[in-house]
Amino acid sequence: MKFKIGFDGYSKEKEFPVDNRIVTEEKVPVKSLVQVRFPNRGRSLAYYNDKFDLHVGDLVFVDGKLEGERGIVTDVSYAFKIKLSDYKRVIAVADTTVNGELYFGGSHLVSFDRSIIPYDKIRGWFLPPADDEEYAVGSDDKGFLLEKLDEFEIQPQIADRGFDYYNHNKVVYLCLDGIHGKAIVEGSTPYELTFDYKNGEVSNLICDCFCSFHCKHEFALLLQLRETLKVIEKHYEDLYEQSDYFAAICKATLLNYAMNTDKSGSIVLG
């Protein structure tokens, strides 16, 4: 049986839309002084904004000492006079709009359309814009079978912690486009992971945490990838074969970010 969830005008006549690109109106920047609450820090601070049309509930990133921390706009003022040198600025606002068809896949919702929950959009819910710093990346191209994780070279205690991460839905997002995959795992901070997957084998698995060995974030991802692929094979094999792509997002993540501040719209279950 196929379970699906549609956002904003889902049509049952379209089993799998060929072209479902999202068109959004460009927001005009409105100068404002905004109060931003940082849940992870338990504090609120004021910031100057001249780049975005901000509203209460928007998810933002700022510069200064709290750079990289996710914040939520709690108040917006348009009448102000401030000394710019006294204020840090809002540098990014997350696009939390989601339009299209998602399918139930266990703890996650799954899309086979690249435009609905693309990686770059979901990344913006957790991480600030990528900086221009140069990175060095290495890989040994050593692969292993996803169905034989007992052969994955990881310390048992780290694997146990990875299982806890998986069990608590810390793998908030993963996608596989052709053979190339990406994921976001929430630990003490959000971490980005990349991997390749082909013919049941995982290779080039990399996490951007500071571990020099296979980490709990990687093991949690492998468990979630295995679960999601089994759901797809059982219920949505045709859709996956047609697109050669899937993206999966944790249900709680979608509710917390994409739907938490919605004032209108609808959800269609079928």
C-alpha positions as a Markdown table, in Angstrom:
| # | Residue | x | y | z |
|---|---|---|---|---|
| 1 | Met | 0.0 | 0.0 | 0.0 |
| 2 | Lys | 1.2 | 3.5 | -0.8 |
| 3 | Phe | 0.9 | 6.2 | 1.8 |
| 4 | Lys | 1.4 | 9.8 | 0.7 |
| 5 | Ile | 1.2 | 13.2 | 2.1 |
| 6 | Gly | 0.6 | 16.2 | -0.1 |
| 7 | Phe | 1.2 | 19.9 | 0.6 |
| 8 | Asp | -0.5 | 22.8 | -1.0 |
| 9 | Gly | -2.7 | 21.6 | -3.9 |
| 10 | Tyr | -1.7 | 18.0 | -4.2 |
| 11 | Ser | -3.6 | 16.5 | -7.2 |
| 12 | Lys | -4.5 | 12.8 | -7.1 |
| 13 | Glu | -4.5 | 12.7 | -10.9 |
| 14 | Lys | -0.7 | 13.1 | -10.8 |
| 15 | Glu | 0.9 | 9.9 | -9.4 |
| 16 | Phe | 4.3 | 11.3 | -10.0 |
| 17 | Pro | 4.7 | 14.9 | -11.5 |
| 18 | Val | 7.2 | 15.2 | -14.2 |
| 19 | Asp | 7.9 | 18.8 | -13.6 |
| 20 | Asn | 7.0 | 20.2 | -10.2 |
| 21 | Arg | 9.4 | 23.1 | -9.9 |
| 22 | Ile | 8.7 | 25.6 | -7.1 |
| 23 | Val | 8.1 | 29.2 | -8.0 |
| 24 | Thr | 8.4 | 31.7 | -5.2 |
| 25 | Glu | 8.1 | 35.4 | -5.2 |
| 26 | Glu | 11.3 | 37.3 | -4.5 |
| 27 | Lys | 11.0 | 39.0 | -1.1 |
| 28 | Val | 12.0 | 42.7 | -1.1 |
| 29 | Pro | 14.4 | 43.5 | 1.8 |
| 30 | Val | 12.9 | 45.7 | 4.5 |
| 31 | Lys | 15.2 | 47.4 | 7.0 |
| 32 | Ser | 14.3 | 46.3 | 10.5 |
| 33 | Leu | 15.6 | 45.7 | 14.0 |
| 34 | Val | 14.8 | 42.2 | 15.0 |
| 35 | Gln | 14.8 | 40.3 | 18.2 |
| 36 | Val | 16.3 | 36.8 | 17.7 |
| 37 | Arg | 16.0 | 33.9 | 20.2 |
| 38 | Phe | 18.6 | 31.2 | 20.2 |
| 39 | Pro | 17.0 | 28.1 | 21.7 |
| 40 | Asn | 20.3 | 26.3 | 22.2 |
| 41 | Arg | 21.7 | 29.2 | 24.1 |
| 42 | Gly | 18.6 | 30.2 | 26.0 |
| 43 | Arg | 19.0 | 33.8 | 25.2 |
| 44 | Ser | 17.6 | 36.6 | 22.9 |
| 45 | Leu | 19.5 | 39.4 | 21.2 |
| 46 | Ala | 18.7 | 42.3 | 18.9 |
| 47 | Tyr | 20.1 | 42.4 | 15.3 |
| 48 | Tyr | 20.0 | 44.8 | 12.4 |
| 49 | Asn | 18.6 | 43.5 | 9.1 |
| 50 | Asp | 18.8 | 45.1 | 5.7 |
| 51 | Lys | 18.9 | 42.1 | 3.5 |
| 52 | Phe | 15.6 | 40.3 | 4.0 |
| 53 | Asp | 11.9 | 40.8 | 4.5 |
| 54 | Leu | 11.8 | 39.2 | 8.0 |
| 55 | His | 8.8 | 38.1 | 10.0 |
| 56 | Val | 8.2 | 36.6 | 13.4 |
| 57 | Gly | 8.9 | 32.9 | 13.3 |
| 58 | Asp | 11.6 | 33.1 | 10.6 |
| 59 | Leu | 14.6 | 30.9 | 11.1 |
| 60 | Val | 17.8 | 33.0 | 10.7 |
| 61 | Phe | 21.6 | 33.0 | 11.1 |
| 62 | Val | 23.6 | 36.0 | 12.3 |
| 63 | Asp | 27.2 | 37.2 | 12.4 |
| 64 | Gly | 29.1 | 37.9 | 15.6 |
| 65 | Lys | 29.7 | 35.7 | 18.5 |
| 66 | Leu | 26.6 | 33.5 | 17.8 |
| 67 | Glu | 27.6 | 32.9 | 14.2 |
| 68 | Gly | 26.5 | 29.5 | 13.1 |
| 69 | Glu | 23.7 | 29.3 | 15.8 |
| 70 | Arg | 20.2 | 28.9 | 14.6 |
| 71 | Gly | 17.9 | 31.7 | 15.8 |
| 72 | Ile | 14.2 | 32.4 | 15.6 |
| 73 | Val | 12.8 | 35.9 | 15.0 |
| 74 | Thr | 10.5 | 36.8 | 17.9 |
| 75 | Asp | 9.9 | 40.5 | 17.2 |
| 76 | Val | 10.3 | 42.8 | 14.2 |
| 77 | Ser | 10.5 | 46.6 | 14.5 |
| 78 | Tyr | 10.5 | 49.0 | 11.6 |
| 79 | Ala | 10.7 | 52.3 | 13.5 |
| 80 | Phe | 14.2 | 52.7 | 14.9 |
| 81 | Lys | 17.4 | 54.7 | 14.9 |
| 82 | Ile | 20.6 | 52.8 | 15.8 |
| 83 | Lys | 24.3 | 53.2 | 15.6 |
| 84 | Leu | 25.3 | 50.5 | 13.1 |
| 85 | Ser | 28.6 | 49.8 | 14.8 |
| 86 | Asp | 26.7 | 48.7 | 17.9 |
| 87 | Tyr | 24.7 | 45.9 | 16.1 |
| 88 | Lys | 25.5 | 42.7 | 14.4 |
| 89 | Arg | 23.5 | 41.7 | 11.4 |
| 90 | Val | 21.2 | 38.9 | 10.1 |
| 91 | Ile | 23.2 | 37.2 | 7.4 |
| 92 | Ala | 20.8 | 34.5 | 6.2 |
| 93 | Val | 17.1 | 33.4 | 6.5 |
| 94 | Ala | 16.1 | 29.8 | 5.9 |
| 95 | Asp | 13.6 | 28.9 | 3.2 |
| 96 | Thr | 11.1 | 26.6 | 5.0 |
| 97 | Thr | 8.5 | 26.4 | 2.3 |
| 98 | Val | 7.7 | 22.8 | 1.2 |
| 99 | Asn | 5.3 | 22.2 | -1.7 |
| 100 | Gly | 4.7 | 18.8 | -3.3 |
| 101 | Glu | 4.1 | 15.2 | -2.7 |
| 102 | Leu | 5.8 | 13.2 | 0.1 |
| 103 | Tyr | 5.4 | 9.5 | 0.9 |
| 104 | Phe | 5.4 | 7.9 | 4.3 |
| 105 | Gly | 8.5 | 5.9 | 4.9 |
| 106 | Gly | 8.7 | 4.8 | 8.5 |
| 107 | Ser | 10.2 | 7.6 | 10.7 |
| 108 | His | 10.8 | 9.7 | 7.6 |
| 109 | Leu | 8.9 | 11.2 | 4.7 |
| 110 | Val | 10.2 | 10.4 | 1.3 |
| 111 | Ser | 10.2 | 12.4 | -2.0 |
| 112 | Phe | 11.2 | 11.3 | -5.5 |
| 113 | Asp | 11.1 | 14.8 | -6.9 |
| 114 | Arg | 14.3 | 16.8 | -6.7 |
| 115 | Ser | 12.5 | 20.1 | -6.3 |
| 116 | Ile | 10.5 | 19.3 | -3.1 |
| 117 | Ile | 13.1 | 18.9 | -0.3 |
| 118 | Pro | 16.4 | 19.4 | -2.1 |
| 119 | Tyr | 19.6 | 19.2 | 0.0 |
| 120 | Asp | 20.6 | 22.9 | -0.3 |
| 121 | Lys | 17.2 | 24.0 | 1.0 |
| 122 | Ile | 17.2 | 21.6 | 4.0 |
| 123 | Arg | 20.8 | 22.4 | 4.8 |
| 124 | Gly | 19.7 | 26.0 | 5.3 |
| 125 | Trp | 17.5 | 24.9 | 8.1 |
| 126 | Phe | 20.4 | 23.7 | 10.2 |
| 127 | Leu | 23.6 | 25.4 | 8.9 |
| 128 | Pro | 24.6 | 28.9 | 7.9 |
| 129 | Pro | 25.7 | 29.6 | 4.4 |
| 130 | Ala | 28.9 | 27.8 | 3.5 |
| 131 | Asp | 32.0 | 30.0 | 3.9 |
| 132 | Asp | 34.8 | 30.4 | 1.4 |
| 133 | Glu | 37.4 | 28.6 | 3.5 |
| 134 | Glu | 39.3 | 26.0 | 1.6 |
| 135 | Tyr | 38.8 | 22.3 | 2.6 |
| 136 | Ala | 41.0 | 19.3 | 2.1 |
| 137 | Val | 39.1 | 16.0 | 1.4 |
| 138 | Gly | 40.5 | 12.6 | 1.3 |
| 139 | Ser | 39.0 | 9.2 | 0.6 |
| 140 | Asp | 40.3 | 5.6 | 0.5 |
| 141 | Asp | 37.5 | 4.4 | -1.8 |
| 142 | Lys | 37.1 | 1.4 | 0.5 |
| 143 | Gly | 33.6 | 0.0 | 0.2 |
| 144 | Phe | 31.4 | -2.3 | 2.2 |
| 145 | Leu | 28.0 | -3.9 | 1.9 |
| 146 | Leu | 25.1 | -2.0 | 3.5 |
| 147 | Glu | 23.5 | -5.3 | 4.5 |
| 148 | Lys | 26.6 | -6.4 | 6.4 |
| 149 | Leu | 27.1 | -3.6 | 8.8 |
| 150 | Asp | 28.7 | -6.1 | 11.3 |
| 151 | Glu | 31.7 | -5.9 | 9.0 |
| 152 | Phe | 31.9 | -2.1 | 9.1 |
| 153 | Glu | 35.1 | -1.1 | 10.7 |
| 154 | Ile | 33.8 | 0.8 | 13.7 |
| 155 | Gln | 34.5 | 0.5 | 17.5 |
| 156 | Pro | 31.6 | -1.3 | 19.2 |
| 157 | Gln | 30.9 | 1.5 | 21.7 |
| 158 | Ile | 30.8 | 4.1 | 18.9 |
| 159 | Ala | 28.4 | 1.8 | 17.0 |
| 160 | Asp | 26.1 | 1.7 | 20.1 |
| 161 | Arg | 26.0 | 5.5 | 20.2 |
| 162 | Gly | 25.3 | 5.6 | 16.5 |
| 163 | Phe | 22.4 | 3.2 | 17.0 |
| 164 | Asp | 21.0 | 5.6 | 19.7 |
| 165 | Tyr | 21.3 | 8.5 | 17.2 |
| 166 | Tyr | 19.4 | 6.4 | 14.6 |
| 167 | Asn | 16.8 | 5.3 | 17.1 |
| 168 | His | 16.2 | 8.9 | 18.2 |
| 169 | Asn | 15.9 | 10.1 | 14.6 |
| 170 | Lys | 19.1 | 12.2 | 14.7 |
| 171 | Val | 19.5 | 11.5 | 10.9 |
| 172 | Val | 17.2 | 14.4 | 10.0 |
| 173 | Tyr | 17.8 | 14.3 | 6.3 |
| 174 | Leu | 19.4 | 12.1 | 3.6 |
| 175 | Cys | 19.2 | 12.0 | -0.1 |
| 176 | Leu | 20.6 | 9.8 | -2.9 |
| 177 | Asp | 20.9 | 11.2 | -6.4 |
| 178 | Gly | 22.2 | 8.5 | -8.7 |
| 179 | Ile | 25.1 | 7.0 | -6.7 |
| 180 | His | 25.9 | 10.2 | -4.8 |
| 181 | Gly | 24.4 | 10.7 | -1.3 |
| 182 | Lys | 24.3 | 13.5 | 1.3 |
| 183 | Ala | 22.9 | 13.6 | 4.8 |
| 184 | Ile | 22.6 | 15.8 | 7.9 |
| 185 | Val | 22.9 | 14.3 | 11.3 |
| 186 | Glu | 22.2 | 16.3 | 14.4 |
| 187 | Gly | 24.7 | 15.8 | 17.2 |
| 188 | Ser | 26.1 | 18.5 | 19.5 |
| 189 | Thr | 25.8 | 20.5 | 16.3 |
| 190 | Pro | 24.5 | 19.5 | 12.8 |
| 191 | Tyr | 27.0 | 17.5 | 10.8 |
| 192 | Glu | 27.2 | 17.0 | 7.0 |
| 193 | Leu | 27.9 | 13.6 | 5.5 |
| 194 | Thr | 28.6 | 12.5 | 2.0 |
| 195 | Phe | 28.7 | 8.9 | 0.6 |
| 196 | Asp | 28.4 | 6.9 | -2.6 |
| 197 | Tyr | 26.0 | 3.9 | -2.9 |
| 198 | Lys | 25.9 | 1.5 | -5.8 |
| 199 | Asn | 24.8 | -2.2 | -6.1 |
| 200 | Gly | 24.3 | -2.5 | -2.3 |
| 201 | Glu | 27.8 | -1.1 | -1.5 |
| 202 | Val | 28.6 | 2.1 | 0.4 |
| 203 | Ser | 31.9 | 3.8 | -0.3 |
| 204 | Asn | 33.5 | 7.3 | 0.2 |
| 205 | Leu | 31.7 | 7.8 | 3.5 |
| 206 | Ile | 32.8 | 11.1 | 5.0 |
| 207 | Cys | 31.5 | 13.1 | 8.0 |
| 208 | Asp | 32.7 | 16.6 | 8.7 |
| 209 | Cys | 33.0 | 16.0 | 12.5 |
| 210 | Phe | 36.4 | 16.0 | 14.0 |
| 211 | Cys | 36.8 | 12.2 | 14.4 |
| 212 | Ser | 39.7 | 10.7 | 12.5 |
| 213 | Phe | 37.9 | 7.3 | 12.5 |
| 214 | His | 34.4 | 6.1 | 11.6 |
| 215 | Cys | 32.0 | 7.9 | 13.9 |
| 216 | Lys | 28.6 | 7.5 | 15.4 |
| 217 | His | 27.1 | 10.0 | 12.9 |
| 218 | Glu | 28.2 | 7.7 | 10.0 |
| 219 | Phe | 26.8 | 4.6 | 11.7 |
| 220 | Ala | 23.5 | 6.3 | 12.3 |
| 221 | Leu | 23.3 | 7.3 | 8.7 |
| 222 | Leu | 24.0 | 3.8 | 7.5 |
| 223 | Leu | 21.2 | 2.4 | 9.6 |
| 224 | Gln | 18.8 | 5.1 | 8.4 |
| 225 | Leu | 19.9 | 4.5 | 4.8 |
| 226 | Arg | 19.3 | 0.8 | 5.1 |
| 227 | Glu | 15.8 | 1.3 | 6.6 |
| 228 | Thr | 14.8 | 3.9 | 4.0 |
| 229 | Leu | 15.9 | 1.7 | 1.1 |
| 230 | Lys | 14.0 | -1.2 | 2.4 |
| 231 | Val | 10.8 | 0.9 | 2.6 |
| 232 | Ile | 11.3 | 2.2 | -0.9 |
| 233 | Glu | 11.9 | -1.3 | -2.2 |
| 234 | Lys | 8.7 | -2.6 | -0.6 |
| 235 | His | 6.4 | 0.3 | -1.5 |
| 236 | Tyr | 7.9 | 2.8 | -4.0 |
| 237 | Glu | 10.2 | 0.8 | -6.2 |
| 238 | Asp | 8.7 | 2.1 | -9.4 |
| 239 | Leu | 8.9 | 5.8 | -8.4 |
| 240 | Tyr | 12.6 | 5.3 | -7.4 |
| 241 | Glu | 13.5 | 3.6 | -10.6 |
| 242 | Gln | 11.8 | 6.4 | -12.6 |
| 243 | Ser | 13.6 | 9.2 | -10.9 |
| 244 | Asp | 16.9 | 7.6 | -9.8 |
| 245 | Tyr | 16.6 | 9.9 | -6.8 |
| 246 | Phe | 15.1 | 10.0 | -3.3 |
| 247 | Ala | 15.2 | 12.4 | -0.4 |
| 248 | Ala | 14.0 | 11.5 | 3.1 |
| 249 | Ile | 13.3 | 13.9 | 5.9 |
| 250 | Cys | 12.4 | 13.2 | 9.5 |
| 251 | Lys | 8.7 | 13.8 | 10.2 |
| 252 | Ala | 9.4 | 15.8 | 13.3 |
| 253 | Thr | 11.9 | 17.9 | 11.4 |
| 254 | Leu | 9.3 | 18.8 | 8.8 |
| 255 | Leu | 6.7 | 19.7 | 11.4 |
| 256 | Asn | 9.2 | 21.8 | 13.4 |
| 257 | Tyr | 10.6 | 23.8 | 10.6 |
| 258 | Ala | 8.3 | 23.8 | 7.6 |
| 259 | Met | 4.9 | 23.8 | 9.3 |
| 260 | Asn | 5.5 | 25.3 | 12.7 |
| 261 | Thr | 4.9 | 28.9 | 11.7 |
| 262 | Asp | 2.3 | 28.3 | 8.9 |
| 263 | Lys | -0.8 | 30.4 | 9.3 |
| 264 | Ser | -2.7 | 29.0 | 6.3 |
| 265 | Gly | -2.6 | 26.1 | 3.7 |
| 266 | Ser | -3.6 | 22.5 | 3.9 |
| 267 | Ile | -2.4 | 19.0 | 4.2 |
| 268 | Val | -3.9 | 16.2 | 2.1 |
| 269 | Leu | -3.6 | 12.6 | 3.3 |
| 270 | Gly | -4.3 | 9.8 | 0.9 |
